[in-house]
């Protein structure tokens, strides 16, 4: 793990002034040999209608790294913040 961090370069990310985060209450994942597509939706209650809020396409390798990072982050958060 230390070697992975050594190879990573810092990247400066600029967020446009008009950027707004989107809320999603549903997600769909589609997998092929070449890509993993994450679709984030907002589904309105009792209407059966949803809106695609965002779509992210990852390589399988990046999807695996994302899954590991998300898993580790959630485990750290919930072991600190959930009552025992």
Number of C-alpha atoms within 10 A of each C-alpha: 5 6 7 7 8 8 8 8 7 6 6 6 6 6 8 7 6 5 7 8 6 10 11 15 11 14 15 10 12 10 14 9 7 9 15 19 17 17 17 20 20 17 17 11 8 6 7 7 10 13 12 13 17 14 13 10 15 15 15 16 11 13 17 13 12 13 11 12 12 12 11 11 11 12 11 11 10 10 10 10 8 7 6 5
